[in-house]
Amino acid sequence: MVEALRYREVDQDYRNHLQAYLNFSAKATKASGKKRVPVYRSFRKFYDYEAELEKLSKKESETDSRFSGLREIIMKGKNDV
């Protein structure tokens, strides 16, 4: 149990550091003439949720097509029994 607690604490530290890094990145600015402007003007430019969901669905469909032939073989074997 102690080992599991240590792993959980390491995971929590990782999340805390990741959040701090993301906060730093979101507040980042760049020089534009004499002013400093934000690198990310909107949250969508920082993290596009819809695009990430689309990538995920593409990965799932690629996995399905990769195993579609195997699925047919298994189904054929079930029908032969």
C-alpha positions as CSV (number, residue, x, y, z in Angstrom):
1,M,0.0,0.0,0.0
2,V,2.9,2.4,0.7
3,E,4.3,1.8,-2.7
4,A,0.9,2.6,-4.3
5,L,0.7,5.8,-2.3
6,R,4.2,6.8,-3.5
7,Y,3.1,6.2,-7.1
8,R,0.0,8.2,-6.6
9,E,2.1,11.1,-5.2
10,V,4.4,11.0,-8.1
11,D,1.4,11.1,-10.5
12,Q,0.0,14.0,-8.6
13,D,3.4,15.9,-8.8
14,Y,3.4,15.2,-12.5
15,R,-0.1,16.7,-13.0
16,N,0.9,19.7,-10.8
17,H,4.0,20.4,-12.9
18,L,2.1,19.9,-16.1
19,Q,-0.5,22.4,-15.0
20,A,2.2,24.9,-14.1
21,Y,3.8,24.4,-17.5
22,L,0.5,24.9,-19.2
23,N,-0.2,28.0,-17.2
24,F,3.2,29.4,-18.2
25,S,2.6,28.5,-21.8
26,A,-0.9,30.1,-21.9
27,K,0.5,33.4,-20.4
28,A,3.4,33.5,-22.9
29,T,3.9,36.7,-24.8
30,K,6.0,37.7,-27.8
31,A,7.4,41.0,-28.8
32,S,5.4,42.9,-31.5
33,G,7.0,46.2,-32.1
34,K,7.3,48.0,-28.8
35,K,4.4,46.0,-27.2
36,R,4.1,42.5,-26.0
37,V,1.2,40.5,-27.3
38,P,0.0,37.0,-26.2
39,V,1.2,34.1,-28.2
40,Y,-2.2,32.5,-27.9
41,R,-5.0,35.0,-28.4
42,S,-7.7,32.4,-27.7
43,F,-8.0,29.1,-25.9
44,R,-8.8,27.4,-29.1
45,K,-5.4,28.3,-30.5
46,F,-3.8,27.0,-27.4
47,Y,-5.8,23.7,-27.4
48,D,-8.3,22.8,-30.1
49,Y,-10.6,20.2,-28.4
50,E,-12.5,19.4,-31.5
51,A,-9.4,18.7,-33.5
52,E,-8.1,16.4,-30.8
53,L,-11.4,14.5,-30.8
54,E,-11.2,14.2,-34.6
55,K,-7.6,12.8,-34.4
56,L,-8.9,10.3,-31.8
57,S,-11.7,9.2,-34.1
58,K,-9.3,8.8,-37.0
59,K,-7.0,6.6,-34.9
60,E,-10.0,4.4,-33.9
61,S,-11.1,4.0,-37.5
62,E,-7.6,3.1,-38.6
63,T,-7.5,0.5,-36.0
64,D,-10.8,-0.9,-37.1
65,S,-9.7,-1.1,-40.7
66,R,-6.4,-2.8,-39.7
67,F,-8.3,-5.6,-38.0
68,S,-11.3,-5.9,-40.4
69,G,-9.7,-8.9,-42.2
70,L,-9.1,-10.7,-38.9
71,R,-12.7,-10.1,-37.9
72,E,-13.9,-11.7,-41.1
73,I,-11.7,-14.8,-40.5
74,I,-13.0,-15.1,-36.9
75,M,-16.6,-14.8,-38.0
76,K,-16.1,-17.4,-40.8
77,G,-14.6,-19.8,-38.3
78,K,-17.6,-19.4,-36.0
79,N,-20.0,-20.1,-38.9
80,D,-18.1,-23.3,-39.8
81,V,-18.6,-24.8,-36.4
